[in-house]
Each structure stands twice: as C-alpha cells, then as structure tokens.
Amino acid sequence: MFTDFYLAFPDKSTAEGVLYTDTPIAWDNTDPENPVVTETELRPNFRNIDTLPLIAEQEGQYDPETGEELVAPVYSPLYHVNVRAIPGEDTSALEAYAVTPNTPARVWA
C-alpha cells in the first residue's frame, strides 16, 4: 500500500532539504587518512516525487480575439510537491508541509 502527500513548502530550498539528501560522490584522497568531499549530489529520500508547476490561485483574463492578457494570473508563492510514499519510507518530515487541496492540480494515477 502507499500514502499520498500533497505538500506546500515556502520555497524550493526547503523542499529539497526535506525531500533529498546531499550525498558525497567524489573525494580528494590526497591524504588517505582524511579524505575531503569534493562533489555531492541530491538523492531522493522518496521513490515517488512529483514537483508541480506554478499553481494559479486566480486565473488570468485574456482578450478572446487577440489573446492579449487583460488581467495577469495570480500564482501561489509556495513550492508544491506531491509524494507517493511506499511502505518503509519515513514520512514524518512531510507532516509539517502537508496540505489538503480542494482540487489537486495533479494526482497519482
């Protein structure tokens, strides 16, 4: 079984801190007793992560004939991500960012 989470983070950096682990992938071994990390990469903490595009809180208005924008859309300032957690994945860090959207922008199939 799985558990779906709809998440809203204040920014991308916060989301990455929760969803990924900065993992060393290369070292300077000049001193074998004290290797120094020289390169890292972000590795996911969850198997299923879906980063959403901007979410419009208010749709824009456009001229039907010209397509010219009359009123700009208003976008959520939050960084939205969906996670489908599988058994064994520790989801405790997700709870603080969980939201319940009225109409999810995207759902898992």
Secondary structure, 3 states (H helix, E strand, C coil): CCEEEEEEECCHHHHHHHHEEEEEEEEECCCCCCCEEEEEEEEECCCEEEECCCCEEECCEECCCCCCEEECCEECCCEEEEEEECCCCCCCCCHHHECCCCCCCCCCC
